[in-house]
Amino acid sequence: MKILLDFLPLILFFATFKFAEGSADAAAAFATQHFGFLVQGGVVGASEAPVLLATLVVIAATLTQVLVLKLMRRKVDTMLWVSLVLVVVLGGATVWFHNETFIKWKPSGLYWAMSLTFWISAQFFGKNLIQAMMGKELPLPDAIWQRLNWAWIGFFAFMGVLNLLVAYNFSTSTWASFKVFGTTGLILLFTIAQGLYLSPHLKDETPRADAAKDAAP
């Protein structure tokens, strides 16, 4: 359920964009009538309506995520706060200035924020966030955790650059598809590669853990 909620804004963005793209003139008329007051000049063109409507939907969805978590007295993750700030600021700029470039920077900003968070936590606070999240379930040497942490730092930095390469070299429609399917696929592949890297270390550690358990009184 949590994974679905995490991906909900992304799914809604893509669905809204594709739906509006299929009826661009009607989407422009709808956006002008209902959201013209949010747009500089008060008129939304057919070419910009899909991304503007999708941006408004993702802003609303992210705000709703935070509000629901607060009402349920659940913790709002730091990255969700960062995502909210980025989507409101950059999404708001996209809507007001009729410029899709701003919202296209949002994924890169989030990826780089995650990369920096992992790096700063390790370098200045001596805390390996990957180990903090997975260490209780996986008994691994510190050296392995450090490599994993650096791998995620590099991966998020790479994803931020890749998002901009797609955004500036392909159509908005292609970027929207990549944002949903391409990034999700790459994250899945990276996670699988991480599992393959860890598997021999886990095999080495399991006998030790079993021996320690047998030796316990």
Secondary structure, DSSP 4 states (H G I P E B T S, - for coil): -HHHHHHHHHHHHHHHHHHHHHTHHHHHHHHHHHHGGGSTTS---TTTHHHHHHHHHHHHHHHHHHHHHHHTT----HHHHHHHHHHHHHHHHHHHHT-THHHHHHHHHHHHHHHHHHHHHHHHH---HHHHHHTTT----HHHHHHHHHHHHHHHHHHHHHHHHHHHHS-HHHHHHIIIIIHHHHHHHHHHHHHHHHHHHHHHHHHHHHHHHHH--
